[in-house]
Amino acid sequence: MAEDSLKDFQILGDNELMEIKGGDLSTNIRNERLAIGLTQNQLAEQLQFSKQAVYNWEKGKCEPNIDTLKALATLFNISVDKLIR
């Protein structure tokens, strides 16, 4: 499978893939961060992550785990469902 065709999938482990439905999580994280006026560094500090982690989420290189998604949604004052769709 070509790398470009994997953009709509999340690797679960042992070559298992799950299709990501709806919108683009990385774009949603970036848009919500900007909507509340935070830099990547400020968001990273509030969540106790590195700036590189936030950068990677926003570029779609990796995704935050469920606990981090909950923390992001709380900070952005939206539901996890809205964040991932």
C-alpha positions as CSV (number, residue, x, y, z in Angstrom):
1,M,0.0,0.0,0.0
2,A,1.4,3.4,-1.0
3,E,2.3,5.8,1.8
4,D,-0.2,8.4,0.5
5,S,-3.0,5.9,0.6
6,L,-2.3,5.4,4.4
7,K,-3.2,9.0,5.3
8,D,-6.8,8.0,6.2
9,F,-5.7,5.1,8.4
10,Q,-4.3,4.8,11.9
11,I,-1.8,2.1,12.7
12,L,-3.0,0.1,15.7
13,G,-0.1,-2.3,16.0
14,D,1.0,-5.6,14.3
15,N,0.1,-4.2,10.9
16,E,-3.6,-3.5,11.9
17,L,-5.1,-0.4,10.4
18,M,-8.2,1.5,11.4
19,E,-9.8,3.9,9.0
20,I,-10.1,7.4,10.4
21,K,-13.6,8.7,9.7
22,G,-14.6,12.3,9.4
23,G,-12.3,15.3,9.4
24,D,-8.6,15.6,9.9
25,L,-7.5,15.4,13.5
26,S,-4.2,17.2,12.9
27,T,-6.0,20.2,11.3
28,N,-8.6,20.3,14.1
29,I,-5.9,20.4,16.8
30,R,-4.1,23.3,14.9
31,N,-7.3,25.2,14.3
32,E,-8.5,24.8,17.9
33,R,-5.1,25.8,19.3
34,L,-5.1,29.0,17.1
35,A,-8.8,29.7,18.1
36,I,-7.7,30.0,21.7
37,G,-4.6,32.0,20.8
38,L,-1.9,29.6,21.9
39,T,1.4,28.8,20.3
40,Q,2.5,25.2,19.9
41,N,5.0,25.8,22.7
42,Q,2.2,27.2,25.0
43,L,-0.1,24.2,24.3
44,A,2.8,21.8,24.9
45,E,3.6,23.5,28.3
46,Q,-0.1,23.3,29.4
47,L,-0.3,19.7,28.5
48,Q,3.2,18.9,29.8
49,F,4.4,17.6,26.4
50,S,7.2,18.7,24.2
51,K,6.7,21.3,21.5
52,Q,7.8,18.5,19.1
53,A,4.9,16.4,20.2
54,V,2.4,19.1,19.4
55,Y,4.1,19.8,16.0
56,N,3.9,16.1,15.2
57,W,0.2,16.0,16.0
58,E,-0.5,19.0,13.9
59,K,1.5,17.5,11.0
60,G,-0.2,14.2,11.3
61,K,3.0,12.3,12.0
62,C,1.5,10.8,15.1
63,E,-1.7,11.1,17.1
64,P,-2.3,11.8,20.8
65,N,-3.6,9.0,22.9
66,I,-7.1,9.0,24.3
67,D,-6.1,10.6,27.6
68,T,-4.4,13.4,25.7
69,L,-7.4,13.8,23.4
70,K,-9.6,14.3,26.5
71,A,-7.2,16.9,27.8
72,L,-7.1,18.7,24.5
73,A,-10.9,18.7,24.2
74,T,-11.2,20.1,27.7
75,L,-8.7,22.8,27.0
76,F,-10.4,23.7,23.8
77,N,-13.8,23.5,25.5
78,I,-15.1,21.0,22.9
79,S,-16.0,17.3,22.9
80,V,-13.5,14.7,21.9
81,D,-16.0,13.7,19.2
82,K,-15.8,17.2,17.7
83,L,-12.0,17.1,17.9
84,I,-11.6,13.9,16.0
85,R,-14.2,14.5,13.3
